[in-house]
């Protein structure tokens, strides 16, 4: 399967939908995409949505990334730093906890100085 960013990015935008069934369908589709193109590409694209203030978007994206955090080793690390720091300032406790978990995993690759 050839990766087509024009098809994939609009799919991720629906993670911010208020309907839980819609978000579940997007996660199921994202899982299929990650099998085909690699979880690292999905993570790289999801990180751009973490700067959005939508709590559903952040929660679902962070859950998915935490589930697939073994793939962080293959990701582009620098673009992940700022979105994760922004998530640390979120008013939602679970979002802050997941962001902290991912930052700890990311520090193994970039060190602590960028944070």
N, C-alpha and C positions, 0 to 999 in steps of 0.2 A: 504494500500500500504506500503510495507516495503521499508525503506530508503536504497538505495544502492549508497554509495559514489562513486564507480567506474563508475557509469552511470551519476551521477549528475555533478561532477566536470568538466569533459570534455565539458559538455554543457555550463557551465559558461565561459569557455575559449573563446567561440565564441562571447562573448560580445565585444571583441576587434576587431572584423572584420570591415573592412572599409565599407562593404555593409550595408546600413540602413535596408534593408529588412531582412537580416540575423539576425541583432541585434533585430529587432522587433519580429521575430519568437522565438528567444531565450528568450526574455522577456515573451512572451505568454506561452512558455513551463515552464519557471520559476514560473509564476503565478499558473500554474496547480500543479507544485511540491509543492509550498508553501501551497496550499489548502490541499494537501495530507499529508505532513510531518510537516508543521508548518513553518511560516515565519522566526522564530528565527534560525532554522537550515540553511535556505537559507542565512540569514544575516551572520551567523558565517562563512559560506564557501565563501561568496562574499568578506568579509573583507580581505581574503588572497590575492585576486586579486587587491586590491587597491594599493599595493606596486609596481605593474607593472607600467612602465612609459607610457603605452598606454593611450592616452586621451579618446578614445572611451570607453575603458574598465572602466576607472574611472568614466566617465560621466554617462554611463548607470547603473553601479553598484550603484553609489551614488543616482541617481534618484530613483532607485527601493527601496533602503534602506530608503530614505526620505519618499516615499509613504507608506512604511510599518513600520515607526519608532515607532509605538505603540508596536511592538513586541520586541523592544530593551530591554524591562524589563525582558524578558525571555532568553536573549542571554548571552553568556559568555562575560563579559565586558572587561577583561584585554587584550585579543587578538585584540580588536578593537582600542585600544588607539594609538599604533604606526602607523598603516596604515592611520588613520584619521589625525594624525599630519603630516605625509608625504604629504597627500593631501592638507594641508594648505599651503604648499610651492610650489604647482603647479603653472605654469605660466598662466593657464586659470582661469579667474575670476569666472565663474559659478561653477567650481570644488571647488574653495576655499570657495565660499558661501555655497554650499551644505555640505562641510566638517564642516564648522563652525556651521551650523544648527544641524548636527548630534552630534558634540562635546557638544553642549549645552544640547541636550537631554541626552547624555551619562553622563554628569556631575551630573545629578540628581541621578545617581546610584553609581558612583565611587568617587564623590567629585571633587574638582579642583586640588588637589595636584599631581595626576599622569600626569597632563598636564603642 
